[in-house]
Amino acid sequence: MNDPASSETRLRTTFNIKVNGRSTAISTVGQAHQFLTSVSAVEWMEFKSLHDQAMTALQAAADNAIMTVQATNAVRTLFVQAKLL
């Protein structure tokens, strides 16, 4: 099992999000995983189901690069619902 936080597997797109006035580009499984774990769990509470799905998909993509499409879609859905995109 690969560590998703250190995965350099590329997602299918680069997400450019703005948080607290700072722009952040997320283009790898590791970057997405680090972002989703660095934000307080309380802040993701409203989107718990989507957050859990995204984390599961990122873990799968870290283990198998074929899963990057599903991971990208899960992260996109979470970011859209959270109004980060």
Backbone as XML, in Angstrom:
<?xml version="1.0"?>
<chain id="A" units="angstrom">
  <residue number="1" name="MET">
    <atom name="N" x="0.844" y="-1.178" z="0.000"/>
    <atom name="CA" x="0.000" y="0.000" z="0.000"/>
    <atom name="C" x="0.890" y="1.241" z="0.000"/>
  </residue>
  <residue number="2" name="ASN">
    <atom name="N" x="0.738" y="2.075" z="-1.005"/>
    <atom name="CA" x="1.516" y="3.304" z="-1.111"/>
    <atom name="C" x="0.946" y="4.387" z="-0.202"/>
  </residue>
  <residue number="3" name="ASP">
    <atom name="N" x="1.817" y="5.273" z="0.249"/>
    <atom name="CA" x="1.395" y="6.412" z="1.057"/>
    <atom name="C" x="0.820" y="7.465" z="0.119"/>
  </residue>
  <residue number="4" name="PRO">
    <atom name="N" x="-0.482" y="7.748" z="0.189"/>
    <atom name="CA" x="-1.068" y="8.709" z="-0.742"/>
    <atom name="C" x="-0.517" y="10.127" z="-0.586"/>
  </residue>
  <residue number="5" name="ALA">
    <atom name="N" x="-0.073" y="10.495" z="0.600"/>
    <atom name="CA" x="0.440" y="11.849" z="0.807"/>
    <atom name="C" x="1.737" y="12.099" z="0.049"/>
  </residue>
  <residue number="6" name="SER">
    <atom name="N" x="2.488" y="11.051" z="-0.249"/>
    <atom name="CA" x="3.748" y="11.229" z="-0.963"/>
    <atom name="C" x="3.652" y="10.803" z="-2.433"/>
  </residue>
  <residue number="7" name="SER">
    <atom name="N" x="2.450" y="10.448" z="-2.876"/>
    <atom name="CA" x="2.258" y="9.992" z="-4.251"/>
    <atom name="C" x="2.426" y="11.137" z="-5.247"/>
  </residue>
  <residue number="8" name="GLU">
    <atom name="N" x="3.190" y="10.881" z="-6.286"/>
    <atom name="CA" x="3.374" y="11.870" z="-7.349"/>
    <atom name="C" x="2.563" y="11.518" z="-8.590"/>
  </residue>
  <residue number="9" name="THR">
    <atom name="N" x="1.626" y="10.601" z="-8.427"/>
    <atom name="CA" x="0.734" y="10.229" z="-9.522"/>
    <atom name="C" x="-0.104" y="11.450" z="-9.899"/>
  </residue>
  <residue number="10" name="ARG">
    <atom name="N" x="-0.112" y="11.774" z="-11.184"/>
    <atom name="CA" x="-0.820" y="12.958" z="-11.651"/>
    <atom name="C" x="-2.314" y="12.706" z="-11.724"/>
  </residue>
  <residue number="11" name="LEU">
    <atom name="N" x="-3.072" y="13.690" z="-11.279"/>
    <atom name="CA" x="-4.510" y="13.664" z="-11.476"/>
    <atom name="C" x="-4.793" y="14.018" z="-12.936"/>
  </residue>
  <residue number="12" name="ARG">
    <atom name="N" x="-6.013" y="13.873" z="-13.392"/>
    <atom name="CA" x="-6.357" y="14.150" z="-14.789"/>
    <atom name="C" x="-6.477" y="15.635" z="-15.094"/>
  </residue>
  <residue number="13" name="THR">
    <atom name="N" x="-6.449" y="16.468" z="-14.081"/>
    <atom name="CA" x="-6.512" y="17.914" z="-14.258"/>
    <atom name="C" x="-5.762" y="18.578" z="-13.109"/>
  </residue>
  <residue number="14" name="THR">
    <atom name="N" x="-5.484" y="19.846" z="-13.264"/>
    <atom name="CA" x="-4.900" y="20.632" z="-12.181"/>
    <atom name="C" x="-6.002" y="21.509" z="-11.612"/>
  </residue>
  <residue number="15" name="PHE">
    <atom name="N" x="-6.234" y="21.396" z="-10.320"/>
    <atom name="CA" x="-7.243" y="22.213" z="-9.656"/>
    <atom name="C" x="-6.554" y="23.471" z="-9.127"/>
  </residue>
  <residue number="16" name="ASN">
    <atom name="N" x="-7.036" y="24.629" z="-9.539"/>
    <atom name="CA" x="-6.538" y="25.894" z="-9.022"/>
    <atom name="C" x="-7.601" y="26.438" z="-8.087"/>
  </residue>
  <residue number="17" name="ILE">
    <atom name="N" x="-7.320" y="26.363" z="-6.802"/>
    <atom name="CA" x="-8.293" y="26.795" z="-5.805"/>
    <atom name="C" x="-7.719" y="27.944" z="-4.995"/>
  </residue>
  <residue number="18" name="LYS">
    <atom name="N" x="-8.616" y="28.723" z="-4.416"/>
    <atom name="CA" x="-8.209" y="29.853" z="-3.598"/>
    <atom name="C" x="-8.765" y="29.645" z="-2.200"/>
  </residue>
  <residue number="19" name="VAL">
    <atom name="N" x="-7.878" y="29.589" z="-1.223"/>
    <atom name="CA" x="-8.263" y="29.393" z="0.166"/>
    <atom name="C" x="-7.574" y="30.463" z="1.001"/>
  </residue>
  <residue number="20" name="ASN">
    <atom name="N" x="-8.367" y="31.170" z="1.781"/>
    <atom name="CA" x="-7.842" y="32.240" z="2.642"/>
    <atom name="C" x="-7.025" y="33.257" z="1.849"/>
  </residue>
  <residue number="21" name="GLY">
    <atom name="N" x="-7.481" y="33.559" z="0.640"/>
    <atom name="CA" x="-6.820" y="34.560" z="-0.188"/>
    <atom name="C" x="-5.562" y="34.081" z="-0.898"/>
  </residue>
  <residue number="22" name="ARG">
    <atom name="N" x="-5.210" y="32.810" z="-0.730"/>
    <atom name="CA" x="-4.013" y="32.264" z="-1.382"/>
    <atom name="C" x="-4.415" y="31.237" z="-2.416"/>
  </residue>
  <residue number="23" name="SER">
    <atom name="N" x="-3.816" y="31.350" z="-3.592"/>
    <atom name="CA" x="-4.083" y="30.378" z="-4.653"/>
    <atom name="C" x="-3.206" y="29.152" z="-4.458"/>
  </residue>
  <residue number="24" name="THR">
    <atom name="N" x="-3.796" y="27.997" z="-4.716"/>
    <atom name="CA" x="-3.088" y="26.741" z="-4.599"/>
    <atom name="C" x="-3.399" y="25.892" z="-5.826"/>
  </residue>
  <residue number="25" name="ALA">
    <atom name="N" x="-2.370" y="25.310" z="-6.399"/>
    <atom name="CA" x="-2.552" y="24.395" z="-7.526"/>
    <atom name="C" x="-2.384" y="22.970" z="-7.015"/>
  </residue>
  <residue number="26" name="ILE">
    <atom name="N" x="-3.335" y="22.127" z="-7.346"/>
    <atom name="CA" x="-3.297" y="20.729" z="-6.935"/>
    <atom name="C" x="-3.334" y="19.882" z="-8.201"/>
  </residue>
  <residue number="27" name="SER">
    <atom name="N" x="-2.237" y="19.158" z="-8.454"/>
    <atom name="CA" x="-2.171" y="18.380" z="-9.691"/>
    <atom name="C" x="-1.779" y="16.917" z="-9.471"/>
  </residue>
  <residue number="28" name="THR">
    <atom name="N" x="-1.444" y="16.544" z="-8.251"/>
    <atom name="CA" x="-1.062" y="15.154" z="-7.987"/>
    <atom name="C" x="-1.924" y="14.573" z="-6.866"/>
  </residue>
  <residue number="29" name="VAL">
    <atom name="N" x="-1.935" y="13.260" z="-6.790"/>
    <atom name="CA" x="-2.652" y="12.559" z="-5.727"/>
    <atom name="C" x="-2.121" y="13.020" z="-4.370"/>
  </residue>
  <residue number="30" name="GLY">
    <atom name="N" x="-0.816" y="13.131" z="-4.244"/>
    <atom name="CA" x="-0.208" y="13.548" z="-2.984"/>
    <atom name="C" x="-0.611" y="14.946" z="-2.563"/>
  </residue>
  <residue number="31" name="GLN">
    <atom name="N" x="-0.628" y="15.875" z="-3.508"/>
    <atom name="CA" x="-1.025" y="17.246" z="-3.190"/>
    <atom name="C" x="-2.483" y="17.295" z="-2.747"/>
  </residue>
  <residue number="32" name="ALA">
    <atom name="N" x="-3.339" y="16.560" z="-3.440"/>
    <atom name="CA" x="-4.753" y="16.531" z="-3.073"/>
    <atom name="C" x="-4.932" y="15.919" z="-1.683"/>
  </residue>
  <residue number="33" name="HIS">
    <atom name="N" x="-4.241" y="14.822" z="-1.438"/>
    <atom name="CA" x="-4.341" y="14.159" z="-0.135"/>
    <atom name="C" x="-3.851" y="15.083" z="0.977"/>
  </residue>
  <residue number="34" name="GLN">
    <atom name="N" x="-2.717" y="15.736" z="0.760"/>
    <atom name="CA" x="-2.183" y="16.645" z="1.773"/>
    <atom name="C" x="-3.143" y="17.799" z="2.035"/>
  </residue>
  <residue number="35" name="PHE">
    <atom name="N" x="-3.746" y="18.350" z="0.978"/>
    <atom name="CA" x="-4.692" y="19.447" z="1.159"/>
    <atom name="C" x="-5.911" y="18.981" z="1.954"/>
  </residue>
  <residue number="36" name="LEU">
    <atom name="N" x="-6.445" y="17.827" z="1.597"/>
    <atom name="CA" x="-7.655" y="17.348" z="2.266"/>
    <atom name="C" x="-7.406" y="16.937" z="3.708"/>
  </residue>
  <residue number="37" name="THR">
    <atom name="N" x="-6.174" y="16.595" z="4.045"/>
    <atom name="CA" x="-5.873" y="16.237" z="5.435"/>
    <atom name="C" x="-5.357" y="17.427" z="6.234"/>
  </residue>
  <residue number="38" name="SER">
    <atom name="N" x="-4.886" y="18.473" z="5.557"/>
    <atom name="CA" x="-4.351" y="19.631" z="6.289"/>
    <atom name="C" x="-5.447" y="20.554" z="6.799"/>
  </residue>
  <residue number="39" name="VAL">
    <atom name="N" x="-6.580" y="20.548" z="6.123"/>
    <atom name="CA" x="-7.709" y="21.359" z="6.561"/>
    <atom name="C" x="-8.392" y="20.622" z="7.703"/>
  </residue>
  <residue number="40" name="SER">
    <atom name="N" x="-8.810" y="21.347" z="8.701"/>
    <atom name="CA" x="-9.431" y="20.754" z="9.880"/>
    <atom name="C" x="-10.618" y="19.864" z="9.510"/>
  </residue>
  <residue number="41" name="ALA">
    <atom name="N" x="-10.740" y="18.758" z="10.198"/>
    <atom name="CA" x="-11.846" y="17.827" z="9.963"/>
    <atom name="C" x="-13.197" y="18.508" z="10.190"/>
  </residue>
  <residue number="42" name="VAL">
    <atom name="N" x="-13.232" y="19.482" z="11.097"/>
    <atom name="CA" x="-14.471" y="20.205" z="11.366"/>
    <atom name="C" x="-14.918" y="20.965" z="10.116"/>
  </residue>
  <residue number="43" name="GLU">
    <atom name="N" x="-13.960" y="21.499" z="9.373"/>
    <atom name="CA" x="-14.294" y="22.251" z="8.172"/>
    <atom name="C" x="-14.876" y="21.364" z="7.084"/>
  </residue>
  <residue number="44" name="TRP">
    <atom name="N" x="-14.538" y="20.062" z="7.089"/>
    <atom name="CA" x="-15.074" y="19.131" z="6.096"/>
    <atom name="C" x="-16.343" y="18.441" z="6.580"/>
  </residue>
  <residue number="45" name="MET">
    <atom name="N" x="-16.768" y="18.710" z="7.819"/>
    <atom name="CA" x="-17.909" y="18.002" z="8.406"/>
    <atom name="C" x="-19.145" y="18.068" z="7.512"/>
  </residue>
  <residue number="46" name="GLU">
    <atom name="N" x="-19.433" y="19.214" z="6.946"/>
    <atom name="CA" x="-20.611" y="19.381" z="6.096"/>
    <atom name="C" x="-20.537" y="18.483" z="4.855"/>
  </residue>
  <residue number="47" name="PHE">
    <atom name="N" x="-19.323" y="18.164" z="4.437"/>
    <atom name="CA" x="-19.099" y="17.381" z="3.223"/>
    <atom name="C" x="-18.467" y="16.028" z="3.552"/>
  </residue>
  <residue number="48" name="LYS">
    <atom name="N" x="-18.784" y="15.483" z="4.721"/>
    <atom name="CA" x="-18.118" y="14.278" z="5.202"/>
    <atom name="C" x="-18.174" y="13.124" z="4.206"/>
  </residue>
  <residue number="49" name="SER">
    <atom name="N" x="-19.329" y="12.866" z="3.653"/>
    <atom name="CA" x="-19.468" y="11.755" z="2.713"/>
    <atom name="C" x="-18.590" y="11.968" z="1.477"/>
  </residue>
  <residue number="50" name="LEU">
    <atom name="N" x="-18.627" y="13.171" z="0.909"/>
    <atom name="CA" x="-17.800" y="13.468" z="-0.264"/>
    <atom name="C" x="-16.314" y="13.445" z="0.082"/>
  </residue>
  <residue number="51" name="HIS">
    <atom name="N" x="-15.982" y="13.928" z="1.275"/>
    <atom name="CA" x="-14.586" y="13.923" z="1.725"/>
    <atom name="C" x="-14.091" y="12.480" z="1.862"/>
  </residue>
  <residue number="52" name="ASP">
    <atom name="N" x="-14.907" y="11.642" z="2.472"/>
    <atom name="CA" x="-14.535" y="10.232" z="2.627"/>
    <atom name="C" x="-14.355" y="9.553" z="1.269"/>
  </residue>
  <residue number="53" name="GLN">
    <atom name="N" x="-15.257" y="9.844" z="0.333"/>
    <atom name="CA" x="-15.150" y="9.265" z="-1.016"/>
    <atom name="C" x="-13.877" y="9.722" z="-1.706"/>
  </residue>
  <residue number="54" name="ALA">
    <atom name="N" x="-13.547" y="11.003" z="-1.570"/>
    <atom name="CA" x="-12.333" y="11.541" z="-2.195"/>
    <atom name="C" x="-11.086" y="10.907" z="-1.581"/>
  </residue>
  <residue number="55" name="MET">
    <atom name="N" x="-11.069" y="10.752" z="-0.268"/>
    <atom name="CA" x="-9.912" y="10.154" z="0.393"/>
    <atom name="C" x="-9.737" y="8.693" z="-0.025"/>
  </residue>
  <residue number="56" name="THR">
    <atom name="N" x="-10.838" y="7.964" z="-0.132"/>
    <atom name="CA" x="-10.780" y="6.569" z="-0.579"/>
    <atom name="C" x="-10.271" y="6.484" z="-2.010"/>
  </residue>
  <residue number="57" name="ALA">
    <atom name="N" x="-10.769" y="7.366" z="-2.858"/>
    <atom name="CA" x="-10.346" y="7.371" z="-4.260"/>
    <atom name="C" x="-8.872" y="7.750" z="-4.389"/>
  </residue>
  <residue number="58" name="LEU">
    <atom name="N" x="-8.402" y="8.683" z="-3.576"/>
    <atom name="CA" x="-6.985" y="9.066" z="-3.620"/>
    <atom name="C" x="-6.098" y="7.913" z="-3.168"/>
  </residue>
  <residue number="59" name="GLN">
    <atom name="N" x="-6.532" y="7.186" z="-2.150"/>
    <atom name="CA" x="-5.774" y="6.010" z="-1.698"/>
    <atom name="C" x="-5.695" y="4.975" z="-2.815"/>
  </residue>
  <residue number="60" name="ALA">
    <atom name="N" x="-6.814" y="4.743" z="-3.488"/>
    <atom name="CA" x="-6.831" y="3.785" z="-4.594"/>
    <atom name="C" x="-5.914" y="4.240" z="-5.726"/>
  </residue>
  <residue number="61" name="ALA">
    <atom name="N" x="-5.909" y="5.534" z="-6.020"/>
    <atom name="CA" x="-5.060" y="6.060" z="-7.095"/>
    <atom name="C" x="-3.578" y="5.995" z="-6.711"/>
  </residue>
  <residue number="62" name="ALA">
    <atom name="N" x="-3.277" y="6.139" z="-5.431"/>
    <atom name="CA" x="-1.886" y="6.013" z="-4.986"/>
    <atom name="C" x="-1.404" y="4.581" z="-5.167"/>
  </residue>
  <residue number="63" name="ASP">
    <atom name="N" x="-2.314" y="3.636" z="-4.996"/>
    <atom name="CA" x="-1.976" y="2.220" z="-5.155"/>
    <atom name="C" x="-1.975" y="1.773" z="-6.611"/>
  </residue>
  <residue number="64" name="ASN">
    <atom name="N" x="-2.824" y="2.415" z="-7.435"/>
    <atom name="CA" x="-2.984" y="1.997" z="-8.820"/>
    <atom name="C" x="-3.342" y="3.222" z="-9.670"/>
  </residue>
  <residue number="65" name="ALA">
    <atom name="N" x="-2.424" y="3.654" z="-10.508"/>
    <atom name="CA" x="-2.598" y="4.879" z="-11.296"/>
    <atom name="C" x="-3.812" y="4.841" z="-12.215"/>
  </residue>
  <residue number="66" name="ILE">
    <atom name="N" x="-4.317" y="3.666" z="-12.516"/>
    <atom name="CA" x="-5.518" y="3.570" z="-13.355"/>
    <atom name="C" x="-6.710" y="4.246" z="-12.669"/>
  </residue>
  <residue number="67" name="MET">
    <atom name="N" x="-6.665" y="4.349" z="-11.360"/>
    <atom name="CA" x="-7.772" y="4.917" z="-10.593"/>
    <atom name="C" x="-7.755" y="6.442" z="-10.529"/>
  </residue>
  <residue number="68" name="THR">
    <atom name="N" x="-6.852" y="7.103" z="-11.274"/>
    <atom name="CA" x="-6.771" y="8.564" z="-11.198"/>
    <atom name="C" x="-8.010" y="9.257" z="-11.752"/>
  </residue>
  <residue number="69" name="VAL">
    <atom name="N" x="-8.689" y="8.644" z="-12.697"/>
    <atom name="CA" x="-9.917" y="9.259" z="-13.227"/>
    <atom name="C" x="-10.962" y="9.345" z="-12.109"/>
  </residue>
  <residue number="70" name="GLN">
    <atom name="N" x="-11.160" y="8.259" z="-11.382"/>
    <atom name="CA" x="-12.115" y="8.253" z="-10.287"/>
    <atom name="C" x="-11.700" y="9.219" z="-9.174"/>
  </residue>
  <residue number="71" name="ALA">
    <atom name="N" x="-10.404" y="9.264" z="-8.885"/>
    <atom name="CA" x="-9.912" y="10.177" z="-7.854"/>
    <atom name="C" x="-10.126" y="11.626" z="-8.275"/>
  </residue>
  <residue number="72" name="THR">
    <atom name="N" x="-9.825" y="11.923" z="-9.519"/>
    <atom name="CA" x="-10.015" y="13.292" z="-10.024"/>
    <atom name="C" x="-11.485" y="13.684" z="-9.922"/>
  </residue>
  <residue number="73" name="ASN">
    <atom name="N" x="-12.380" y="12.789" z="-10.326"/>
    <atom name="CA" x="-13.812" y="13.081" z="-10.261"/>
    <atom name="C" x="-14.290" y="13.271" z="-8.828"/>
  </residue>
  <residue number="74" name="ALA">
    <atom name="N" x="-13.793" y="12.455" z="-7.902"/>
    <atom name="CA" x="-14.199" y="12.570" z="-6.501"/>
    <atom name="C" x="-13.712" y="13.887" z="-5.894"/>
  </residue>
  <residue number="75" name="VAL">
    <atom name="N" x="-12.478" y="14.267" z="-6.198"/>
    <atom name="CA" x="-11.928" y="15.528" z="-5.678"/>
    <atom name="C" x="-12.683" y="16.709" z="-6.298"/>
  </residue>
  <residue number="76" name="ARG">
    <atom name="N" x="-12.962" y="16.638" z="-7.598"/>
    <atom name="CA" x="-13.704" y="17.712" z="-8.270"/>
    <atom name="C" x="-15.083" y="17.888" z="-7.634"/>
  </residue>
  <residue number="77" name="THR">
    <atom name="N" x="-15.780" y="16.789" z="-7.400"/>
    <atom name="CA" x="-17.112" y="16.859" z="-6.791"/>
    <atom name="C" x="-17.049" y="17.516" z="-5.416"/>
  </residue>
  <residue number="78" name="LEU">
    <atom name="N" x="-16.077" y="17.126" z="-4.629"/>
    <atom name="CA" x="-15.921" y="17.720" z="-3.292"/>
    <atom name="C" x="-15.630" y="19.211" z="-3.399"/>
  </residue>
  <residue number="79" name="PHE">
    <atom name="N" x="-14.697" y="19.597" z="-4.247"/>
    <atom name="CA" x="-14.335" y="21.011" z="-4.388"/>
    <atom name="C" x="-15.510" y="21.852" z="-4.897"/>
  </residue>
  <residue number="80" name="VAL">
    <atom name="N" x="-16.279" y="21.309" z="-5.823"/>
    <atom name="CA" x="-17.439" y="22.040" z="-6.346"/>
    <atom name="C" x="-18.472" y="22.237" z="-5.244"/>
  </residue>
  <residue number="81" name="GLN">
    <atom name="N" x="-18.794" y="21.179" z="-4.513"/>
    <atom name="CA" x="-19.778" y="21.285" z="-3.433"/>
    <atom name="C" x="-19.310" y="22.235" z="-2.334"/>
  </residue>
  <residue number="82" name="ALA">
    <atom name="N" x="-18.010" y="22.257" z="-2.085"/>
    <atom name="CA" x="-17.445" y="23.137" z="-1.058"/>
    <atom name="C" x="-17.214" y="24.552" z="-1.586"/>
  </residue>
  <residue number="83" name="LYS">
    <atom name="N" x="-17.564" y="24.762" z="-2.863"/>
    <atom name="CA" x="-17.425" y="26.061" z="-3.531"/>
    <atom name="C" x="-15.974" y="26.553" z="-3.549"/>
  </residue>
  <residue number="84" name="LEU">
    <atom name="N" x="-15.049" y="25.612" z="-3.747"/>
    <atom name="CA" x="-13.647" y="25.959" z="-3.883"/>
    <atom name="C" x="-13.265" y="26.120" z="-5.346"/>
  </residue>
  <residue number="85" name="LEU">
    <atom name="N" x="-14.097" y="25.627" z="-6.252"/>
    <atom name="CA" x="-13.866" y="25.786" z="-7.695"/>
    <atom name="C" x="-14.901" y="26.709" z="-8.271"/>
  </residue>
</chain>
